[in-house]
Amino acid sequence: MCGYIIMPRINEWVAVKMAGPGVRPLRDIPIHIEGRRHVGEMYENGHLTGLHLLDGEKMGGGGAAQCAASGKHQVTGTNG
């Protein structure tokens, strides 16, 4: 995280793990990722690091209607 922005609250952050090789890092642009969402406390070295994890299956394309029909979650936001 950059030191010049306000840190998001713990419930405003979604960690994404992409299936396969993943995608290149993107910053400050809207992205669309489809996948399965998990909600629960995540810890690293004894510190709470997040509450939301998305197992990313596809980036880009598709719309909210397709996500709703498939039973998968849609997350649109910024990565950075």
N, C-alpha and C positions, 0 to 999 in steps of 0.2 A: 504494500500500500504506500502511496505517496504521502509524504508528510504535510502536504498542502491542502488536503481535503479532510472533510469530517468523516471519521470512521463510521461505517454502518453499524447499527445495533446488531446484536447477536441474532435477532429474528428477521433481519433485513438482508441476510447473506445466504446465498445458495451455492454450496460446493458442487461441482460437476465432475464426474468421472466418465470420460467417453469410452465407449466400447472400441476395441481395435486400437489402431495407432494414435487416435486422438486428432486434434486439430492444432494449427499454429495459434499462439497467443494473439488475442485481439484486444485493443484498448480503446475506450471512449467511443465505441460505436454500438448501436443496438444489435443484438443477436437473437436468434430463435433456435431453441434446442428442444427436442422431443425426447422423452424417456420416462422412466419410472421414478417416482419421488418417494423418499424415505424421510420420516420425521422422527427425530430422537436426538439425544445429547451425543455429541462427538467430542472426544478428548484426544489431545496430543501432549505427552509428557505431563499428565496430570492437570492440564489446563483445558477448560471448555473452549472449543474452537468453532462450534457451529451447532445448528439444530436441523438444518435441511440439507439433504444430499440428493442429487439427481443422477441416476445412472443414464447418461446421455447415449442415445441410440442413433440420432440423426441431427445434423445441424443444417439450418436453412430449409427453404421450401416448406410446403404444407401450411395449413392454417389452423385456426382455433377449432373450426368445425371438424376437421380431420382428426385432431387430437381428441376431441370429445367423443367422436364416433369410435375411436380405437381404444378408449379407456385410459389413454396415456395423458400425462400432464404436459402443459406447455409453459415454458418460462421464457419471458422476454425481458431483457434488461441490458446492463452493460457489464462487460468483463474488464476489470481493471482496478 
